[in-house]
Each structure stands twice: as structure tokens, then as C-alpha cells.
Amino acid sequence: MPETEPQSEPTAVSMYDLLASCAAARAVSTPPRAPEPESRRAPAPRHREAA
């Protein structure tokens, strides 16, 4: 029978690292929002001419 590699102990992961990795995965896997239609956008402020 071939020798098997000894199983290592599971690595402890801090809650901070776990939450950070989940947030990073969500940010990478979420597609960007579609642009809003022009009719729903507020009109751009007009520039006033200097005096």
C-alpha cells in the first residue's frame, strides 16, 4: 500500500480575514450597475459666466 501524506492541521483564520475575503469576493463578482436613463438624471448645473 502506498504511503499517504500526513494530514496537516486546519489553519485558523481570523474573523476579520474571513469577512474581508467575503467582501472582496462579493465586490469582484458583482457586475457594475447599469447607467440610469437620461430622463431620470437630474439636469447638470449650468456654469455661470464670470463677471
N, CA, C and O of each residue as an XYZ file, in Angstrom:
204
protein
N       0.860     -1.173      0.000
C       0.000      0.000      0.000
C       0.906      1.235      0.000
O       1.847      1.308      0.790
N       0.622      2.237     -0.906
C       1.478      3.439     -0.945
C       1.276      4.298      0.297
O       0.199      4.342      0.891
N       2.353      4.974      0.658
C       2.280      5.854      1.831
C       1.484      7.110      1.490
O       1.624      7.664      0.400
N       0.677      7.542      2.397
C      -0.087      8.775      2.198
C       0.584      9.897      2.959
O       1.250      9.678      3.971
N       0.395     11.102      2.453
C       0.983     12.261      3.141
C       0.220     12.503      4.438
O      -1.001     12.350      4.483
N       0.934     12.876      5.480
C       0.232     13.167      6.733
C      -0.679     14.384      6.547
O      -0.315     15.365      5.899
N      -1.846     14.288      7.124
C      -2.785     15.405      7.018
C      -2.375     16.494      7.992
O      -2.070     16.232      9.156
N      -2.374     17.723      7.487
C      -1.989     18.845      8.338
C      -3.204     19.352      9.104
O      -4.352     19.120      8.727
N      -2.913     20.034     10.164
C      -3.982     20.636     10.967
C      -4.641     21.764     10.178
O      -3.951     22.460      9.433
N      -5.943     21.968     10.314
C      -6.576     23.094      9.630
C      -6.004     24.421     10.130
O      -5.737     24.587     11.320
N      -5.822     25.348      9.212
C      -5.263     26.644      9.567
C      -6.361     27.525     10.148
O      -7.456     27.613      9.591
N      -6.069     28.163     11.247
C      -7.037     29.066     11.864
C      -7.067     30.371     11.079
O      -6.021     30.925     10.740
N      -8.261     30.855     10.796
C      -8.442     32.113     10.072
C      -9.203     33.058     10.979
O     -10.217     32.685     11.569
N      -8.714     34.282     11.088
C      -9.399     35.236     11.948
C     -10.723     35.663     11.308
O     -10.875     35.610     10.087
N     -11.645     36.071     12.115
C     -12.952     36.518     11.619
C     -12.775     37.733     10.712
O     -13.491     37.877      9.721
N     -11.833     38.598     11.041
C     -11.568     39.780     10.215
C     -11.153     39.361      8.803
O     -11.669     39.891      7.819
N     -10.216     38.407      8.708
C      -9.748     37.933      7.401
C     -10.868     37.237      6.636
O     -10.983     37.401      5.421
N     -11.689     36.466      7.331
C     -12.796     35.779      6.689
C     -13.797     36.780      6.108
O     -14.228     36.635      4.964
N     -14.166     37.791      6.893
C     -15.119     38.799      6.415
C     -14.521     39.635      5.288
O     -15.220     39.995      4.341
N     -13.233     39.941      5.388
C     -12.577     40.720      4.337
C     -12.540     39.937      3.031
O     -12.748     40.509      1.961
N     -12.278     38.640      3.107
C     -12.235     37.841      1.879
C     -13.625     37.713      1.269
O     -13.760     37.700      0.046
N     -14.651     37.619      2.096
C     -16.029     37.550      1.574
C     -16.414     38.874      0.909
O     -17.046     38.872     -0.148
N     -16.042     39.992      1.512
C     -16.350     41.306      0.934
C     -15.612     41.489     -0.386
O     -16.172     42.033     -1.337
N     -14.370     41.043     -0.452
C     -13.598     41.162     -1.684
C     -14.205     40.282     -2.779
O     -14.292     40.703     -3.933
N     -14.616     39.086     -2.433
C     -15.225     38.185     -3.418
C     -16.528     38.772     -3.941
O     -16.814     38.685     -5.135
N     -17.315     39.366     -3.059
C     -18.577     39.966     -3.492
C     -18.323     41.160     -4.412
O     -19.018     41.329     -5.414
N     -17.339     41.981     -4.079
C     -17.036     43.165     -4.901
C     -16.558     42.757     -6.291
O     -16.887     43.412     -7.281
N     -15.791     41.688     -6.366
C     -15.263     41.246     -7.650
C     -16.347     40.568     -8.488
O     -16.349     40.694     -9.713
N     -17.258     39.858     -7.847
C     -18.245     39.079     -8.592
C     -19.519     39.857     -8.921
O     -20.348     39.372     -9.692
N     -19.692     41.047     -8.356
C     -20.888     41.843     -8.629
C     -20.671     42.686     -9.875
O     -19.720     43.466     -9.933
N     -21.548     42.543    -10.888
C     -21.375     43.359    -12.097
C     -21.683     44.832    -11.808
O     -22.424     45.132    -10.872
N     -21.130     45.741    -12.590
C     -21.409     47.157    -12.363
C     -22.873     47.474    -12.651
O     -23.522     46.794    -13.445
N     -23.376     48.504    -12.001
C     -24.768     48.907    -12.209
C     -24.937     49.488    -13.598
O     -24.031     50.121    -14.140
N     -26.099     49.263    -14.159
C     -26.411     49.838    -15.465
C     -26.593     51.347    -15.301
O     -27.099     51.792    -14.271
N     -26.193     52.138    -16.293
C     -26.382     53.583    -16.175
C     -27.866     53.927    -16.166
O     -28.684     53.262    -16.802
N     -28.187     54.975    -15.430
C     -29.586     55.417    -15.357
C     -29.987     56.075    -16.669
O     -29.167     56.717    -17.325
N     -31.241     55.915    -17.046
C     -31.702     56.612    -18.248
C     -31.565     58.123    -18.086
O     -31.661     58.644    -16.975
N     -31.342     58.814    -19.182
C     -31.143     60.270    -19.135
C     -32.341     60.989    -18.520
O     -32.165     62.014    -17.862
N     -33.538     60.481    -18.716
C     -34.733     61.162    -18.211
C     -34.803     61.146    -16.688
O     -35.439     62.020    -16.099
N     -34.163     60.173    -16.034
C     -34.218     60.088    -14.577
C     -33.119     60.888    -13.907
O     -33.200     61.157    -12.708
N     -32.106     61.271    -14.643
C     -31.000     62.033    -14.062
C     -31.416     63.483    -13.842
O     -32.216     64.046    -14.590
N     -30.858     64.058    -12.811
C     -31.086     65.477    -12.561
C     -30.304     66.275    -13.597
O     -29.209     65.870    -13.988
N     -30.843     67.393    -14.042
C     -30.111     68.188    -15.030
C     -28.786     68.691    -14.446
O     -28.702     69.045    -13.270
N     -27.779     68.713    -15.280
C     -26.461     69.178    -14.849
C     -26.531     70.679    -14.562
O     -27.177     71.417    -15.306
N     -25.882     71.134    -13.507
C     -25.903     72.576    -13.214
C     -25.186     73.346    -14.325
O     -24.141     72.929    -14.825
N     -25.776     74.473    -14.689
C     -25.190     75.277    -15.759
C     -24.110     76.172    -15.161
O     -24.236     76.663    -14.040
N     -23.048     76.370    -15.933
C     -21.982     77.248    -15.480
C     -22.386     78.693    -15.762
O     -22.917     79.018    -16.824
N     -22.121     79.533    -14.792
C     -22.416     80.954    -14.986
C     -21.167     81.637    -15.500
O     -20.048     81.272    -15.138
N     -21.366     82.617    -16.336
C     -20.228     83.358    -16.874
C     -19.659     84.255    -15.791
O     -20.400     84.836    -14.998
N     -18.351     84.364    -15.764
C     -17.695     85.205    -14.781
C     -17.993     86.667    -15.096
O     -18.178     87.035    -16.256
N     -18.038     87.487    -14.068
C     -18.362     88.905    -14.241
C     -17.189     89.685    -14.792
O     -17.294     90.894    -14.997
